[in-house]
Amino acid sequence: MNLLLDTHILIWALNEDPRLPAKAKDLILDENNSVYYSVVSLWEVSIKHAGHPDNVKFTGKELSEFCREAGFLSLEMRDRHVFALETVKRASGAPLHNDPFDRMLIAQAKAEKMSFITHDSLLPYYSEDCITPV
């Protein structure tokens, strides 16, 4: 199975953070799965690092290097991902969610038929089959 990691799952996995859910860890360590990180996550970290370097201690470039060292595969942003963004649906009456990075990651996973691994409780409201809450 091809897994696309949400940014926080990616960071927790790389840091061996105890907040990484066991289900996520099992999926990541399963040798039958290919683990991807998105350039969208690098973009998100770069913006957050630039604005709050005391809170986000590493740059997007450093995150990319950590991912490659861990053997994770890079997923670039493509036209079809942008077009898939237009098809991402959110359940009516769902709590507000204004994170454009999450929407882009969901669109990428949807377009590439990947499982998007997230611990964000607001993301299952998108009602997309690609979302795998952990």
C-alpha positions as CSV (number, residue, x, y, z in Angstrom):
1,M,0.0,0.0,0.0
2,N,1.2,3.5,-0.7
3,L,1.0,5.8,2.3
4,L,1.1,9.6,2.3
5,L,1.9,11.0,5.7
6,D,0.2,14.1,7.1
7,T,2.8,16.6,8.2
8,H,2.5,16.0,11.9
9,I,2.6,12.2,11.4
10,L,5.7,12.6,9.3
11,I,7.4,14.7,12.0
12,W,6.4,12.4,14.8
13,A,7.7,9.4,12.9
14,L,11.0,11.0,12.1
15,N,11.4,12.1,15.8
16,E,10.2,8.8,17.2
17,D,7.7,11.0,19.1
18,P,5.5,9.2,21.6
19,R,2.5,10.9,20.2
20,L,2.8,8.8,17.0
21,P,-0.1,6.4,17.3
22,A,0.7,2.7,17.3
23,K,-1.4,2.1,14.2
24,A,0.6,4.8,12.2
25,K,3.9,3.3,13.4
26,D,2.7,-0.2,12.3
27,L,1.7,1.1,8.9
28,I,5.0,3.0,8.4
29,L,7.1,0.0,9.5
30,D,5.2,-2.5,7.4
31,E,7.7,-3.5,4.7
32,N,4.8,-4.0,2.3
33,N,4.0,-0.3,2.4
34,S,5.7,2.5,0.5
35,V,5.9,5.7,2.6
36,Y,5.7,9.1,0.9
37,Y,6.0,12.6,2.1
38,S,4.8,15.5,0.1
39,V,6.4,18.7,-1.1
40,V,3.3,20.3,0.4
41,S,4.6,19.3,3.9
42,L,8.0,20.9,3.1
43,W,6.2,24.0,2.1
44,E,4.1,24.0,5.3
45,V,7.1,23.5,7.5
46,S,9.1,26.2,5.6
47,I,6.3,28.8,6.2
48,K,5.9,27.8,9.9
49,H,9.7,27.9,10.5
50,A,10.0,31.3,8.9
51,G,7.2,32.7,11.1
52,H,8.1,30.9,14.3
53,P,11.6,29.5,14.3
54,D,11.5,28.9,18.1
55,N,8.5,26.6,17.6
56,V,9.5,24.9,14.4
57,K,13.2,24.1,14.8
58,F,14.0,22.9,11.3
59,T,13.5,24.1,7.8
60,G,11.7,22.5,4.9
61,K,15.0,21.6,3.4
62,E,16.1,19.9,6.6
63,L,12.8,18.0,6.8
64,S,13.4,16.8,3.2
65,E,16.8,15.6,4.1
66,F,15.5,13.8,7.2
67,C,12.8,12.1,5.0
68,R,15.3,10.9,2.5
69,E,17.6,9.6,5.2
70,A,14.6,7.6,6.6
71,G,14.0,6.1,3.2
72,F,10.7,7.9,2.6
73,L,9.7,8.8,-1.0
74,S,9.0,12.3,-2.3
75,L,5.7,13.2,-3.8
76,E,5.8,16.3,-6.0
77,M,2.8,18.5,-6.6
78,R,1.3,17.9,-10.1
79,D,-1.5,19.4,-12.1
80,R,-3.8,16.4,-11.4
81,H,-3.4,17.1,-7.7
82,V,-4.7,20.6,-8.1
83,F,-7.6,19.3,-10.2
84,A,-8.4,16.7,-7.5
85,L,-8.5,19.6,-5.0
86,E,-11.6,20.8,-6.7
87,T,-13.3,17.4,-6.0
88,V,-12.5,17.2,-2.3
89,K,-15.8,17.2,-0.5
90,R,-16.5,18.0,3.1
91,A,-19.6,16.8,5.0
92,S,-22.2,19.4,5.5
93,G,-22.4,20.7,9.1
94,A,-18.8,19.6,9.7
95,P,-16.7,21.7,12.1
96,L,-14.7,24.4,10.3
97,H,-11.4,23.5,8.9
98,N,-9.3,26.2,7.3
99,D,-6.0,24.4,6.7
100,P,-5.2,24.6,3.0
101,F,-2.2,22.3,3.4
102,D,-4.4,19.5,4.6
103,R,-6.7,20.0,1.7
104,M,-3.8,19.8,-0.7
105,L,-2.5,16.6,0.9
106,I,-5.9,15.0,0.8
107,A,-6.1,15.9,-2.9
108,Q,-2.7,14.4,-3.6
109,A,-3.6,11.2,-1.8
110,K,-6.9,11.0,-3.6
111,A,-5.4,11.6,-7.1
112,E,-2.6,9.0,-6.5
113,K,-4.9,6.5,-4.8
114,M,-2.8,6.6,-1.6
115,S,-3.8,6.2,2.0
116,F,-3.5,9.5,3.7
117,I,-2.4,8.8,7.3
118,T,-3.5,11.5,9.8
119,H,-4.3,12.0,13.5
120,D,-6.2,15.2,12.8
121,S,-9.8,14.6,14.1
122,L,-11.2,17.2,11.6
123,L,-10.0,15.4,8.5
124,P,-12.4,12.5,8.4
125,Y,-15.2,15.0,7.9
126,Y,-13.9,15.3,4.3
127,S,-15.6,11.9,3.6
128,E,-12.8,10.9,1.3
129,D,-11.9,7.2,1.0
130,C,-8.2,8.0,1.0
131,I,-8.2,9.3,4.6
132,T,-6.9,6.8,7.1
133,P,-7.4,8.2,10.6
134,V,-5.0,6.8,13.2
